[in-house]
Amino acid sequence: MAQALPSLFSSDPEDFVQSFLQGRDKSELLAKVEEGKNRAGIYKPISLETALDIMVSTMENPMGPETCSLKFNIAVGRFRQSIPEGGATKARRSLEAYPDVMRAIISFFTRKQSSADHAAMLDHLATCCCPRGDLEVYGSMHSTTPCVEKRIFLAEKGVFLDSTIGYLSDCLVAILSNMTQGKFRQLKNHAGATRRQQPWPHGMDDLLPNGLADSVDGFNLWVADKNSGHFILKLVGTIAQLYPIFGLEIVSRGPDYVLGLQRPAQHLVNAMDAYDRRPEWWIPKKTDARFAIPVSYALNFIRQLYTGGSSQYTKMMVTGGKRILLPVLLRGIAVLSPPYMSFLFRDEFFHMNFLMSVINNRPNDGAFCMETLTDLEKQWFRELRNAHQGGCYNPTCVPKSNVVHAPKCSSCDLIRYCDAKCQKEAWKNQQLPHRAICPKIKSLRERLGPYIWARTVSPSPEFTYRDFMNACKKKKIDMELVKEVGLHISCLQGSQTLFRNQISS
C-alpha cells in the first residue's frame, strides 16, 4: 500500500510547516532539522553508482512502480556531494563528466505530455511505494544525503522534488553558461567512443532531444510550478539566449502562449504576494527564496528573450505586455522604490523600469533608466561578456535561422558576425562603424593580458565585476577606454533592435 513520504526534518512534517509559517522560535525549528539529520546518520549513504542509477531511471520512467521524489532527492543529494566545491569552473568540469545524466535531465524537463498527465506524474512521485522489507536499504535510500536547496522555501509542500528540480536545472545552466552562442561541443571521433562518452550537448538534437516544439511545451509544464518553476525559467532563458532558434519558437506562438509573458509574470506576482505577506521579522536579502530569487530569475528570463535579437518579442511586449506584464511591473516598482530596497535590488529595479519603457514604446525612457538606475561601469563589464557569448553585432543584420555559430572578428577577437557580408557592413556602418572601435577593443584586450581577458569575457561567477575593476586598476587601464568600448557595444545592440523593428513593421 502506498505510504506518504517521511520528512527529513521532523516526525510530523505538518507541525514543521505550521511552525515555520507561524514564525515560531527559530531555535525550535533548527532543533527539528538537527533531529532529522541525526536520524539520517543511522544509515549508510548509498554509493554514487546507485545514486546515478536511481536518478537516470527516475527521469527516464517517472511513473515506474518504485519511483518517489524523496528517493530521487536523496540520489541527487549523493550526486551533488560528488561535485567539488572549489569554484564554479571545477564544478562545471565535474558535471561535464556525466553527459548521460545531463541528457536524462534535459529529456525529463522537455517531455511533452498533457497537463493532466504531468500532474499525475507529480502525484505519483510524491507517493512512496518503495518496498520496506529491508529497513537498512530503505533508510539509506530515503534519509542519508538530502539535496536541500536554500533557494527553495522549505515550508512548501513538495520541497523534496522542488529542491531536486532546482539543482538539476542548475547543472544544465552551469554547462550551457560556459558556451558560446550557437556553438556546440565537439564529438569525440576516436574508435570505440560510445554515446555515453560523447560530451553534452554536441548538437541541437542532443541539446533538445524531444525537438524544438515539444521541448517548449514540455518546459511550459514545469515553469507553471509555483515553487520551482522559476528555476526552469532560468534554464529556458539560458537556452534561448545561446540558441536564438529556440527563443523564436517560444515567441512565434504569440503573446497568448503562456510561456513567453504570462509564466514570468505569474512568478513575479507570486513573489509580490509573498512580500505582502512577509512576517514582521523579515529582512530583505538577495537570497530570499520566496521574493528575491523568483523576481531575479523571472526578470532575467524576459531580458534574455528580449536581447536574443527577436523583434517579435519586442512587439509581444508592446501588445500583450500592457495587459500581462504592466500591472505586475508597476506593483514591483512600488515595492522596490524605498531607498533600502532600490539599493539592494538595484539590477531588478532597473530591469523593471527598463521593461516599462519597452512596453510603453518609449526608448528615451530606457536610456534614462540606464543612465540613472545602473552602475554604468558594471554595465560596460556586462557588455563585454554579452558580446563574447555571441550573436551578430552588425546593426543592419537581418535575423538568419540557419547560422550555427557567428565567428569573431580576427582583430579584436570579441565582436561576432554571421558572415563576411555582415562584417563588411558593420566595418563601414555610418553611425557605429566597427573600424572605429576595433583597435580600442584590441588595445583593451592586450593591456589586460590573455589570462585576465579570458576571465573577463567568460560568464563565470569566479571572476566578478570587482575583480575586473581591480585588474584594471593594477594594470593602470583608463576606465574611459572601458566605457567607450562598453557604450559602443550597448549602442550596437540598441541600433540592431531598432533596425529589426523597422523592417518587420
N, C-alpha and C positions, 0 to 999 in steps of 0.2 A: 504493500500500500504506500502511495506517495506521502512523503512527510515534508513539512515546511523546513526551509533551510535553517540550521542553527546559526546563532550570531557569534561573530568573533569577539564581541566586546562584552556581552552580558548574557546570562542565562535567560533573561527576559528582555528581548530586543525592544518590545513596545515600551517598557519602562525607560530604556536608554533614550529612545526617541523623544518621549514626553519630557524627560529630564532636560534634554538639550533645548527643545522648543520652549520650555517654560523658564529657561535661564537659571536653573538651579546652580548650586555652588560648583565652581569649576573643579575643585579637588575631588568632589564626589564622582564627576564624570571621568576624570583621569584614573581614579581608582577602579572604575568599571573596565576601562580599557586595559589597565595593568592586569586585572583579573583574567581577562581573555587571553592576554599574552602568556601568562603563567600556565594556563590550561593548555595552550598550544605547545608549550615546551615539553609536554609529556611525551609527545610522539616524535618519531624520527622523520625529518623532512624527506620528501620524495626526491629521486635523482633528477638531474637535468634532462636526461633522455626520456624519462617517464613524463616529465612536465611538457616537453616538446610534443610527445605523442598525444597527450591529453589536449593540448592547445590546438594542434592541427586537426585531430579527429572531431573536436567540438565544432570548429569553424567549418569543416567540410560537411558535417552532418549534425547540425544543431538540434535536430528533432530525434536524435538517437536515443535508445532506451536508457542509457546511463549518463546522459549529459546533464549537468546542472551548473548554474552560474557560480556557486561557491567553489566547486572543484576546479572550474575554469579559472576563477580568480586566483586560487592557490597555485595552480600551474603557471599562470602568468607571473605571479609573485616570485616563484622559483626561477623563472627565466630572467626576470628583472634583476635578481640577485647576482646572476652570472655576468651581467653587463657592468664593466668597470665604471667607477665614479670619478675617474681622474680627468674630467673635462669632456666637453661635447664632442670633440674630434675623436677621442679614444672610444667613447660610447658609440658614435656613429659607425666607426670601422668595425666594432664588435657586432653591431646589428647587421651590417652588410655581410657578415659571415653566415647569416641564416636566410638566404634568399627564398628557400622553400617556405619558411614561416611567413615572410613578407607577402609571398604570393597567396598564401592561405588567408592572411588578414585582408588584403585588398579584395579578394574574391568574396569573402564573408560580408564586407561592407557594401559591395556593389551588386549583390544578388537581387535580381528583380523578383518581386512577389507582390501579392495584393496586401493592402493594409491589414486585412483580417488575418492573413497567413503570417504576416510579420508579428502581429500582436500575439497570435497563438504560439509562435516560436519563443517570444519573450516569456510568456506564461509557462511554457514547457521548461525553459531554462531556470526559471525561478522556483521550480518544484524539484526537490531532490528525490530521485528514485534509485539512488545508488545502493547496492547490497550492503548490509551491515553485519554480515556473518562474521567477518574478521574485523573487530573494532580497531585493531592496530593499524591495518591498512586504511580503513575508513578515516580514522583520526589523522593519519599522515596526509591524506588527500584532501582533507576538509578543514584543517586548522593550523598548519605549520608555517606557511610562508605567504601570508596575505599580501595582496597588492593593494595597498591603501593609498589612494590618490588625494593629496592635500587640496587639489583644486576642485574636488567634489564635496558637496555639503554632506557630511557623514550621517546626518539625521534623516536623510531622504530614503524612502523605500527604494530598494533596488541598488543600494550603494555598491554591492559586490560587482554587479555587471557594469554599472556606470564607471567605476574605477578601472575595470578591465578595459572598457572601450576607450577611456581617456588615455591610458598608457599605450595601447596598441596603435591608436591613431597617431600618437606622438612618435612611435617607432618609424612609421612611414614618412612623417613630416621631417624627421631628423635626416633621413637618407635623401629625400627629394630636395630639401632646402640647400643641399650642397651641390646641386646640379645646375647646369646652365640651360636657359630656356630652349626648348626644342631638342635638346640633346639627350641621348640615352647611353647606358653603359655598354662597353664593348664586349662582344661574345668571346668566350674562350674557345679557340679553334684547335687546341691540341687534341690528339687522339684520345678517346676514352672519356672526354668531358661529358658528364650527364646533365640533364636539365636541372637537377637539384643543385649542381655546382655552378650553373650559369648565374652571373650577377643579376640583381633586380634593380631597376627594370631595364631590359635590353631592347625594348621596342614598345610601340603603342599597344600591341596585343598583350604584351607582358605587363604593362602598366595597368591596363583596364581589360582584363581577360573576358569580361562579360559584354564588351562593346561599349561605344560611347553612349548611345541612347539608353540602354538598360542600366548602365552604371549611374547615370544621372538619376534615374528612377529609384535605383537601389539606395543611393546616398540619401535621397529625399526622405526615405522612411526613417533612417537613423537620425537625421537632422531634426526631425519632428519631436524627438525626445526632449522633454523639458530640462532634465538634469545633466545629460551628457551630449545633447545634440550640437552644442557649440564647439565641442572638440572635433566633430565631423565637419562642421563648417570650416574650421581651421584647415583641415586636410583638403577639403574640396577647393578652398581658395588657393592653397598652395599648388594643387594640380592645375587649376585654371590659369594661374599666373605663368607657370612653366610651360604649359601646353595650351595655347590660346584656342585651339580647335575644340578643346573640351569646354572652355568657357563659352564659346559660341554656341555649343549645343544647349547649354543652360539658357542663354539669353534668347536664342532663336524661338523659344517657346512662349515668349511674351511676358508681360507683367502679371498676368493671371496665373502663370505657373508658379507655385508657391516657393520653390527653392530660391529663385532669383531675388525676390524682395520680401515676401511675407515671412519666410522662415527666420532670416536675420532680424526682421522687425519684431517677431514674436519673442525671440531671445532677449532683445532689448527691453521689451515690455515686461517680461518675467523679472529681469534684473531691477527695473524701476519699481515693480511691485514689492520685491524683496527689500529694496531700500526703504520704501514707505512703511514696511512692517518691521523695520530694524528695532532691536531692543535698545533700551537707554544706554547700555554699556558699550554699544557698537562703536568701534573706532575705524575710520576709513583706511583701508590698506590696498595696495596694488595686487595683493594675493587673495583678496576676499573671494571665496568660492561662489557666492550667490550674486554678487554685484560686479566687482571689478573684472573677473575673468570672462564671464559671458559678454559684458559690454565690449571689452577689448577684442575678443575673437569675432564677434558679430560685425563690428566696425571694420576690422581688418579684412573680413570676407568681402564686404561691399567695396572696400578700397581696391582689393585685388582684382575683382571683376571690372571695376571702373578703369583701372590703369592697365588692364590687359589689352587695350587698344581697340575695343569694340565700341563703335559709335552707337550700336543698337542698345547697349546697356545705358548709355547716357540718355537716349530717348526714353527708355523704360523709366528712368529715374525722374525725368521731367513729366511724364504722363502718370504712370502708376505710382511713382514715388510720392506725389502730392497726396494721394489717397492713403497709401500704405505706410510710408516712412515719415512723412512730415509731422504727424501728431506725436509720435514717439521721440523724434529728434527734438521737438520743442520741449517736451517733458524732460528729456535728458539734459538739454542745455540749462534748464531751470535748476535741475539737481546739481549740476557741476558749476553753476555760476558763483557760489560763495568762494571767496579767495582761497581758503584752505583746500577746497575740492578742485578748483580750476588749476591750482598749483600742482597738486598730487596727480591729477588726471589730465595733465596738460595736453598730451597727444590726443586723448579721447575727446577733449573739449574742442580742440582744433578740428578733428575729423567731423564732428557733428556740425560745427559751423560751416565747414567747407562743403559738406554734403547738402546743407541747406542752400548754399549758393548754386550748386549744380541743379538741384530740384527746381529752384526758382529761376533758373536760367540767367543768373547774374554773375558772369565771370569776374567782374571787378570786385565783387564781394569776396570771391575766392582768393584773389591776390591780396586783399586786405587781411584776410584770415592768416595767410602765410606770413605777412609782414608783422602782424601784431600778436598772434597767438602761438607762434612756434619759436623755438630756439633755432635761428637760421643756420648757425654753424653746424648744428646737429643735422639739420635738413640737408645741407650740402654733403655731409658724410653719407647720408642715406642714398642720395642721388648717385654717388659713385657705385654703391652696391647694386642699386637698381639697374644701372647701365650694364654692369658686368653680368648680371643674371640673364640679360638677353632682350630680344625684341629689336626690330629695325628702328633706327633713330633718324631716318630721313623724314623731314617734316611733311613732305608730299608723298609719302608712301601709301599706296592703296593696299589694304589688307589682302594677303595671299594665304590660302588654306593649305597650299602644298609645300610651304617652306618648313623643312625639318629643323634646321639649325642655322641661325644667322651668324656668319663669320665676323670676326673683329677686324677693325682697321689695323693694318700691319704696322702702322707707325705709332699710333697712340696706344694700341693694344687694349682698348676699352670699349669704344663705341662700335656697335654692330649694325650691319646692313643685310637685307635679304639677298642682294645680288649686286653685280657691278653697276647696273643701271641706277639703283638707289644710291650707291656710294658716289657716283658721278654727280647726281642731282644734289646730294647733300653737300658735296665739296664746294659747289658754286651757288648754293642757295642764297638768295638776295638778303634775307633777314638774318639768318643764323648759319652762315657758311662754316662747314667743318674745317676748312683750311685755316680759319682764324683761331679755332680753339684746339686743334690737333697738336700743335707744338707745345701748347701750355699743359695739356694733359700729359704729354710725353715728359715734359720737364718735371712735373709733379711726381710722376712715376719714378723717374730716375733719381730724384732727390730723396724720395722715401726709401729707395732701395728695393730689390726683388722680394725680400722676406716681408717687410712691413707692407709693401704694396699688395702682395698676395693676401695677407691677413686683412687689409683694409677692404678689399673688394669682395672677399668671400663672406657669405652670410653666416658667420659663426658667432655664437654668444660669448666665446672666449676672448674675442677682440672687440672691445666696445668703443663707443664714441670717445670716452675719456682716454682710453689707450691711444686712440688716433691723435687726439689733441696733445698728449704727452710726447708722442713720436714727432709731431710737427714742431713742437717747442724745442725738443732735443736737437733736431736737425735744422733748426732756425729757418723754418719754412714760413713765409709770409702768408697769413690767413686770407689776404686779399686774393691770392692765387687760388686757394681752395674755394673761396666764394665765387670767383669768376667761372671756374670750371663747373661747380655745382649749380649755379644760376643758369648757365648755358644749357646744361642737361635738362633742368627743370623746364626751361622755356621750349626746348625741343619737344618734350612730351606734350606740353600745352598746345603748341603750334600744330602738332600732328593731330591731336584730338579735334581741334577746331577745323582743320582741313577735312578730316573724315566726316565730321558732322555736316559740313557744307556739301560735300559730294553725295551724301546719302539722303539729303533733304529734298 
